[in-house]
């Protein structure tokens, strides 16, 4: 997995939008105005949300994931070099689903509208 692959995956998710609020080289993916994935300028990996702090800690304990810089403890950094493409894709989709599920129902419904 690399930056381009993650960006392509995020772009394919319903209602996903990219912006660079932290400057050039930072790809911040949002759904309904809420961040679900962040790629920093250094390009080491993608930061994603986990279900809770305990899940994030468990993932970090495996040694494959890291603490996501600048994010809450319920977020992890998925390094490109230490995680399989399937696992990276899974983590992005879980993050998207978690963020989307917390959006108001009207906003969620609008995401699926053609």
C-alpha positions as CSV (number, residue, x, y, z in Angstrom):
1,X,0.0,0.0,0.0
2,X,1.2,3.5,-0.7
3,X,-0.1,7.0,-0.7
4,X,-1.7,6.8,-4.2
5,X,-3.5,3.5,-3.3
6,X,-4.9,5.0,0.0
7,X,-6.0,8.1,-1.9
8,X,-7.7,6.0,-4.5
9,X,-9.4,3.9,-1.9
10,X,-10.7,6.9,0.0
11,X,-11.9,8.6,-3.2
12,X,-14.1,5.6,-3.9
13,X,-15.9,5.8,-0.6
14,X,-19.4,7.5,-0.8
15,X,-19.2,11.1,0.2
16,X,-15.5,11.2,0.8
17,X,-13.8,14.5,0.2
18,X,-10.1,15.4,0.3
19,X,-8.6,18.7,1.5
20,X,-5.3,20.1,2.6
21,X,-6.1,22.2,5.7
22,X,-2.6,21.7,7.2
23,X,-0.8,22.7,4.0
24,X,0.5,21.1,0.9
25,X,1.4,17.5,1.1
26,X,-1.2,16.7,3.7
27,X,-4.2,14.7,2.4
28,X,-7.0,14.9,4.9
29,X,-10.1,12.7,4.0
30,X,-13.4,13.6,5.4
31,X,-17.0,12.3,5.3
32,X,-19.8,14.6,6.3
33,X,-17.1,17.2,7.4
34,X,-15.4,14.7,9.8
35,X,-11.9,13.3,9.3
36,X,-11.6,9.5,8.8
37,X,-8.1,9.3,7.3
38,X,-5.1,11.5,7.2
39,X,-1.9,11.2,5.2
40,X,0.9,13.4,6.4
41,X,3.5,15.2,4.3
42,X,6.2,12.7,5.3
43,X,4.2,9.9,3.7
44,X,5.0,7.2,6.2
45,X,1.4,5.9,6.4
46,X,-2.2,6.8,7.0
47,X,-3.8,7.8,10.4
48,X,-7.2,6.2,11.0
49,X,-9.7,6.0,13.8
50,X,-10.3,2.9,15.8
51,X,-13.5,1.9,17.6
52,X,-12.0,2.9,21.0
53,X,-8.8,3.6,22.9
54,X,-8.5,-0.1,23.8
55,X,-8.6,-1.3,20.2
56,X,-6.0,1.3,19.2
57,X,-3.7,0.2,22.1
58,X,-4.1,-3.5,21.1
59,X,-3.1,-2.7,17.5
60,X,-0.1,-0.7,18.7
61,X,0.9,-3.6,20.9
62,X,1.2,-5.9,17.8
63,X,4.2,-3.7,16.7
64,X,2.7,-3.1,13.3
65,X,0.8,0.1,14.2
66,X,2.0,3.3,15.8
67,X,0.4,6.2,17.7
68,X,-1.1,8.6,15.3
69,X,0.7,12.0,15.6
70,X,-1.6,14.9,16.6
71,X,-4.7,12.7,17.0
72,X,-6.6,11.3,20.0
73,X,-5.4,8.0,21.5
74,X,-8.2,6.1,19.6
75,X,-6.3,6.8,16.3
76,X,-3.4,4.7,15.0
77,X,-0.9,5.3,12.2
78,X,-0.9,2.5,9.7
79,X,2.7,2.5,8.3
80,X,2.9,1.5,4.7
81,X,5.9,-0.8,5.1
82,X,4.8,-2.9,8.0
83,X,1.1,-3.7,7.2
84,X,-0.3,-5.7,4.4
85,X,-2.4,-3.9,1.8
86,X,-5.5,-5.8,2.9
87,X,-5.0,-4.8,6.5
88,X,-4.4,-1.1,5.5
89,X,-7.6,-1.2,3.4
90,X,-9.5,-2.8,6.3
91,X,-8.4,-0.1,8.7
92,X,-9.4,2.7,6.4
93,X,-12.8,1.2,5.8
94,X,-13.4,0.7,9.5
95,X,-12.4,4.3,10.2
96,X,-14.8,5.5,7.5
97,X,-17.6,3.4,8.8
98,X,-17.1,4.6,12.4
99,X,-17.1,8.2,11.4
100,X,-20.1,7.8,9.0
101,X,-22.1,6.0,11.6
102,X,-21.9,9.0,14.0
103,X,-23.2,11.5,11.3
104,X,-26.9,12.6,11.5
105,X,-29.2,10.2,9.6
106,X,-30.1,12.9,7.0
107,X,-26.4,13.4,6.2
108,X,-25.8,9.6,6.0
109,X,-28.8,9.2,3.6
110,X,-27.5,12.0,1.4
111,X,-24.2,10.3,1.0
112,X,-25.8,7.4,-0.8
113,X,-28.1,9.5,-3.0
114,X,-27.0,9.6,-6.7
